[in-house]
Each structure stands twice: as structure tokens, then as C-alpha cells.
């Protein structure tokens, strides 16, 4: 029995395939997920919806500007063919990051104009943090990408734990002293700062080793000519990927800014937590999958197995996202009211409209790396423009009705439509058939329908603790199904 258990655990941690690295990264992400949810029951009772609304507005500005601070040159770290070139790509990414984040301090003199645009008097107070957060966040993520190429998944997992713990502790501490949007923003920045400090030393050591690779042991110098050559070689990143990423960020963040424009910070705060409770944990898992998928997809393209890898990643991501999304669509209002307090019930109710968009966003997110692997960045730009037009149009139409629920309904429908188009395009580029695309949705819908039907009946007839317990039971049953039906403990 002990030998059997040891073999099962060894299969789970096997680094030779896709699952082992993902599970190592998910160890840290899983801890972060649990900690974040436990903390959220405190934070949502400590901070007001308006505090979360201002935080969401600042985060929206950060999200839109994020692709500009490195011009996406950090992706060249993964694609550079030799360790020495990867090291110079790291220098290139950080050079652009330092210059860009410094230039973004120019937002500070414009803070009152931004405040007047949105009609929110407390917004200007926090604008100065935008360039600070940009620099700290992208520094940590660029270092993490270097570690991903080195397949240092254990260290990355620890980094996720450090980030989540630091962020949560500071937010709660500042909330006890004086709740304000600053507590949420400072906590976010401090988490990334702690994560980056953890990564810095091992990255520096491996960076020096990479500089000495390829027969350059004598000097270990950085050569500006090579940095410039890499900037030219990977110019598609600033020319196509950066605009596409900015527009994609606009797809995610412009709705938040338009909600603030048409309504107020309380509506934005309630909307932001609909996303935070579901999309953020799903996107964290998707990000982990994306990190490993990027490495493995480059190898699979060379080996001619990209279609198989992409189909498997798609199927497993559908499996991961299906049940939590379905549960919160059916019983989100009761779950939010029980866990976070009655003022947050509308956040759960909004998930009925936003759920399909969030589901498809989480599923498609890892697969967007196919645009880079296949060097089809122009398609990425076209899709991003289409998303931006559809979602901005939906938000403007909904905002003009004066009804937040109508605006969020239009937004959810538009988001689900454009994400479906993106997902189909990505899988077709990878060579996956339409039948293979559709099958996971049919299988998991059929398998979960009886449980979800019972949950719906419970949610309609009762509320509070009984609904939460029923939702937990459905989630646990599906988790058991994931382990055994998908043979997660078996070696691939």
C-alpha cells in the first residue's frame, strides 16, 4: 500500500510532462487561493464597496498601461535560442521597464483632469501609485518568466505564497488602522515587491551563468549590440503584441472605467468583486498553465504534436473552470451574502450574466500563447481590436440605460461572444478539430447537470447556510470526479 501511494505521488510530481510542473506551480497558487478567500471574508466586511471601486479604477489604469512598460520584450526571454541571448533579452526587458515606468510619472500632473473625467473626487489622491505599481509588478513577473524558462517551478510556487501572504497581511493590517483604497493598493504592490525580492538572488546567479554560456567565460559582459539585435529580431512584440495586449487589457479594464463614468464607485466596487471572486482565482490557475504551456508548446511545435497538446490543455482547463462558474451562476447571490455580508449580494447576482464570459476567458487565456508560438501576432491584434469594439459598445449601450444590471448583462453577452471567436481561432490555428473543441463542454455539461439541477432547486427554495453547503457538496463531488475519471494520479 505504501509503495502504491508513493508511486501515485511520484506520478503527480513527474516533471517530464505537462502535469508535474503545473501541479508544482498550483501548490503555491492553491495556497494563495485559499488564503485570499479566507481573507476576503474579512476584507469585504472591513472595506466599503467604494474603497474597492477606487482600487478597481486604479487597477484598471495599471492593467491598460502594463503592456507598454516592457513592450512585451520579456517574452523574448522564452524564445531566445541560447542562454546568453535569453540573458540579453532580460536586460532588454528591464531597460524598457525602467524608462517606461519613469515616463508614466507624467500621469501625476494630470490626476485632477482624470478625476474630473470620471466625476469621482477621491480618485486623484491615488493616481501617483500607478507608475509605482507598474514597475514593481512587471519586475516580479519578468523575473518569474526567467525562472519559468529555467523550469524553477518550486521557487515560483514559493513566490506565489510570499506574494499572497504579504499582500493579505498588509491589507488587513492597514484596514484595521484606517480602511481606505490605499490599503488595498499598498497591499497589492507590497506582495509583488516581496515576490520580486525572493526571485532576485537566484535569477542573478543564473543570469551570470547564462552570460558565460556559449564560450563567453572570459568577460561575462553585457553587449549593447546584442541587446539592440534582439530588439530588432523580436520587433513583432512591440509592433503587434503590445498593441494587442493593450487592447486586450482594455477589454478587461475599460468596462470598469465606464461603470465609474456612467454610475459611481459603489457600483464599480460591487462589479469588481464579481470578477475578483471568480475570475481572479481562475486566471491565476490559467496563468500557471500558460507558463508551462508556453515552454511545452515551443517543444511540441518542433515535434509536430502541438494539436494534441493544445487539445489536452483546452480540455483540462474546461474541467477546471466549469463547476465553480456554474455554481456561482446558480447560487452566487446567496453565497456572497452568507460569506461577505448582505451588501455584497448583488456581486453574486451579477455572476449570472458574467459567468459565461469569465468561463471562456479563463479557458482561452493559456491558449493565447499560441499566437506567440506560431508567430501569428497579427491575428492577436485583430481579435483584440474586435473585442475592444464589441465590449466598449456593449458597455456604452448598457450605461445609457441608467440601469447597472442592464449594462452588466450586455457586457456579459458581448464578452462571451468575442471569447468564443478567439478560442475557436486559437484551436484551429493549432490544428484542433471542431469536434474535439466541443466535446469537453458536452461531456461536463451532461455529467454535472443532475447536481447543478439539485443546487438550483435548493437555491430557489432556501438561502444562507443550506445553499452554501449544497454548493460545497457539488464542488467536492466534482473534485472527486476530476481525480478518478480524468486519471490524474496515473502516469502519462
N, C-alpha and C positions, 0 to 999 in steps of 0.2 A: 504493500500500500504506500509506504514511504517512497519507494522507488518510482511508483506511478505518479505520485504528487510532484516529486522532484522533476520528472520528465515533463509534466504539464507546465510547470513554472518555467522550465528551460525553454520550452516551445514558445511561451509568451514573450520571452526576452530575446529571442533569436534576432540578431542584427543583420543577418544575411538577406532578409527580405524586406517587406514594407511594414509589417505589423509590429515587429520588435521596436524599431525606432519611434514609431507613433506612440506605442504604449509607454515607452520611457518618457517621452515628452508629455503625455497625458497624465503621468503621475503628478508632475508639478501643476499642470493645468487643472487636474481634478481637485487637488488641494485648494488651489486658488478659487475654483468654482464653489466648493463647499464653504470656504471662508467668506467669500463675497456674499453668498446667500444668507449665511448666519449674520453677517454684519449688516446686510440690507434690512433685516427686521429691526435693527437698532437705528440705522441711519435714516430710514424713511419716517421714523417716529421722532427723530431728533431734528432733521432739517425740513423746512417747509417746501411745498411744491414750487414756490417762486425761486428758492435757492437752487433747486435742481434745474429750473428753467434758465437762469443766468448761466449756470455751469454748462448746460446743453448748448447755449448760444456761443460761449467761448470755445467749447469743444468743436462746434461746427466750423468756426473760423480756422481753428487749428487743423481740422480734417481737410478743409479745402486747400490750405496752403502747404500741407505736408509733402505732396509730390514735388513741389518746387524747391524744397530745401536741399535735396540731393540730386535733383533732375533724374532720379531713378538710376543713377550710376551705381548704386550699391548692388543692383542685380548683375552687374558685370563681374562681381566677385565670384558668383556661381559659374558663370560661363567662360571665364578666362581659362585657357588651356593648360597653363602651368602655375605652380605655386607662386613663382616670382611675379608673374603677371597679375595673379589674384591679389598679391600684396600691394602692387601699384594701383590696382582698382580700388582697394581700401583707402589708399591715400587720396585718390581722386574723389571718392565719395565724401570723405571728411573735409577735403578742401572746399568743395562746393557747399557743404553743410555750414561751415564756419562763415563763409562770405554771405550766403543767403540769409541765415538767421540773423546776422548783424544788420543786413539791409531791412529786415522786417521790423526792426525797432522804429522804422518810419511810420508804423501804424499808430504809435503813441500820440503824436500831434493831431492825428485825425480822429481821436477817440470820441470827441464830442459830436463830430459830424455823424459817426456811426451810431451814437446814442440817439441823435435826433431822427435818423432814418427809421429806426425801429420804435421810436417813441417810448423807450424804456430808460428812465433816469438812472438806474443803478448799473447799467452796462459799462459805462465809460470807466468806472472805478477799477475794472479788472482787465481792460484791454492790454495793459502793459505786460501781462503774463503770457500773451500769445507767443512772442518770439522765444521766451524762456522755455516754455513747454515744448515748442517745436524742436529746439536744439537738444534738450535732454531726452525727449522721446526718440528722435531719429538716431541719436548717438547710440542709445541702447539697442535699437533694432538693427542698426548697421553692424554692430559688434556681434549680435546674435546671428546675423546672416553668415558672418565669417565662421562662427562656431558650427553653424549648420553644415557648411561645406566640409568642415573638418569632422563632421559626424560626432561632435561632442554633446550628444543628446542628454547625458546625465547632468552636465553642467547647465545646459539650457533649462532643464526641468527644475533645478535648484533656483535658477534665476527667476522663473515664474513664481515660485514660492516666496522668494525675497521681495519681489515686486508687490505681490498681493498683500503680504503681511505688513510691509511698510506703509503702503497706501491706506489700508484699512485702519491700522493703529493711529496714524496721524489724523485721518478724517474723524474718527471717534473722539480722539483727544481734543482736537480743535472744536468739535461740536459740543463737547462738554463745557469748554471755556466760553465760546461765543459762536453759535451756529451762524454761518454766512456762506455765500458761494465760494469765498476764499478757502474755506476748509476743504471743500470738495476739489478745488483746483490744485491747491498746495499738495494735497494727498496724492493726486494723480501724478504730479511732477516728481514728488519725492520717491514714489515707487519706481519710476523709471531711472531716477538718479542712482538709487541703491542697486538696481539691477545692472546698470552700466558699470558701476564701481566693482561689482563682483566679476564681471566679464573682463575688465580691463587688463588685469595682470596676465591671465592665460592667453589672451589674444595677443598681447605684446610679445610674449615669449614665442608663440607660434609664428607671429609676423616676422620676427627676426630670423627664424629658421627658414621661412619661405623666401626671404630676401637673399639668403645664402644658397638657395637651391639653383639647380641648372648650371653648376660650375662657377658661381659667383661668390665663392667663400672669402675672397680677399677683402672686399670692402664693405659688403652689406649696405651699400648706399642706395638711396632712392634717386632714380634718374628721372628728372623732369621730362626728358624726351619720351620716355616710355609712358609716363602719365598722359602726355599730350597725344601720343599714338593711340592709347586706349580710349581717350575721349573721342577721337575720330572714328575708331573701329566700332564703338558702341554708340554712335551718334543717334541711332534709332530710338534709344531710350529718351533723350530729351526732345527729339523731334516728334515722336509718336506716342511713346508710352507715358511720358509726363503729361501731355495734354489729355490723353485718355484717362489717366489716373486722376487728374484734377476734375475732369467732368464726372468720373465715377464717384469721386468724393462729393461733388456737387449733388449727384443723385441721392447720396445718403444724407447730406447735411443741409442742402437748400430747403427741403421741406421744414426742417426745424426753424430756419431763419424766417421762412414765410409764415409759419404758425405764429411766431413772435410778431411779425409785421401785421398780420390780419387779426390776431386775437391778443393774448397777453402772456406774461411769463408763467402764470399758473397753468394755463392750457399746455404750454410748451413743456413744463415740468412733468405734467401727467402723461403726455405723449412720450416723453423721453424715457420714462420708466417702463412703458410698454415694450420699448426696444431693449432697454437695459436688462430686463429680467429674462428675456428670451434670446434676442439676437446676440448680445454680448457673449454669453457662455457658448452658444453655438458657434459664433465666429471665432472664439478662442480655440475651440476644438478644430474648426476648419483651418485656422492658421497653422496649427500643429501639423495637420495633414498636408497642408500646402507646402510647408517647409521640407518635409520628407519627399513629397510628390515631385517637387522641383528637381531634387537630386536624382531620384529614380527615373523620372521621365526623360531626362537627358540621356541616361544609360539605355532606357527602353527604346528610344528613337533609333539609336545606333544599332540595337539588337533586332529591330523590327517588331517589337512587342508592345508598342505604345497603345494600340487599340485595346488590348487585353488589360493592361494596367489601368487605363482611363475608365474602362467599364467597371472594373472592380472597385476603384476608388469612388466612382459615382454611386454604385450600389450600396457600399458601406456608409457613405455619407447620408444617403436617403434613410437608411436604417437608423443612424444616429439621431437624425433630426425629426423623424416622423412623429414619434409618440409625444415628446414634450410639446411640440407645436400643436398637435391635435388636442391634447389635454387642456392646454391654456386657451385654445379657441372655444372649447365647450364649457369650461368652468373657470375661466380666468378671473371674472369679477369676484366670485366667492373666495377664490384662493388669495387674491390680492387683499381683499377686505379682512380676511382672517389673519394673514401673516403680517400685513403692514399697517392696518387700520382702515377705517371706512373712507377717509378722504381719498384713498388710492384705488377704490373700486373701479372708477372709470378707466384707469390704466389697464386693468384686466379685461374690461368690456371691449376696449379698443382692439384687443388681440383677435377678436372675431373677424375684423376687417383686415388687419395687418398680417395675420398668420400665414396665408399662402405666400405673400411677398417675402416674409422673413425666412420661411422654409426654403424657397427657391434660392434666396440669396446665400444661405448657409451651404446649400448643395453646390452651387456654381462657383463659390469663392475659391476653393482649392484648384479647380479645373481652369481658372483663368490663367494659370501659369503656362498653359498650352500655347497661349499667344506668344509668350517669350521663347518657349522651347522650339516651336515651329517657325519662329521669326515672322509671325503674322500680326505685327503690332498695328498695321493699318486697319485690320478688321476690328481690333480692340478699340481703336479711336472711333470708328463708325458706330459701333454698338454703344459706346459711351455717349456719343452725341445724341443718338436716338433715345437712350434712357433719360438723358437730361431734358430733352424736349417734352417727352411724354409725362414725366413726373412733375416738371415745373408747370406744365399746362394743367395737369390734374389738380395740383395744389392751388393754382390761381382760380380755377373754376370753383373748387370747393370753398376757398376763402371768401369769394364774393357772395356766397350764400349766407355768410354770417353764422353758420352752424358748424361747430368743430367736428361733430360726428359725421356730417356730410363730407367735409374736407378730408377726413381720415379714410372714409370709405372710398372716395375717388382715388386717393393716394394708394391704398392697398390694391385696388383693381389695376391701376396703371403699373405699379411695381411688379405684380405677378405676371402681367403680360410681357414686359420687357425682359424680365429674368428668364422666362420660358424661352424666348427667342435666343437669348445669349447662350443658354445651356444647350439647346439643340445645335447651334452653330459650333460650339466648342467640341461636343462629342462627335459631330460629323467630321470636323477637321482632324480629329484623332482616328477616324475610321470606324467608329462605333455605329452599328446599325440602329435604325429607329425602333425595331422590335426589342433590342437589348436595352435601349433607353427606357422604354415604357414599362418593361416587366417589373422592376422593383416597386414601382408605385402601385401596380395592380396587386402584387403579392402582399405587400404590407398593409394595403387598404383592406383586402379581404381578411387577412389574419387578425387585424386589430378591430374590425367593425363590431363584433359582438361586445367586446369590452368597452369600446367607446360609446356604444349604444346604451349600455347599462350606466355608464358615467353620466351621460346626458340625462337619463331619467332621474338619477339621484340629484343632479344639479338643478333640475326643474322643480322637484318636489321639496327638497330641503336645501339648507345652506350651512355655511360655517364649517365646523369640525368634521361633520359627516362627509361633506363634499371633498374636503382635503384628504381624508382617509381613503375615500374611494379613488381619488386621483393617484394617491401614493400606491395603492394596490395595483392599479393598472400599470403604472410605471415599473413596479417591481416584476410583475408578470412578464412584461415585455423585455425587461433586462435578462430574465432567465431564458426567454426565447432567443435573445441575441447570442447568449453564450452557447447554447446547445444546438439550436437549429443552424446557426452560422458556423459551428465548429471552431469557435475562437480559441479553444485550448488545444487544437490539433496543429501539428506542424504542417506548413505549406511548402 
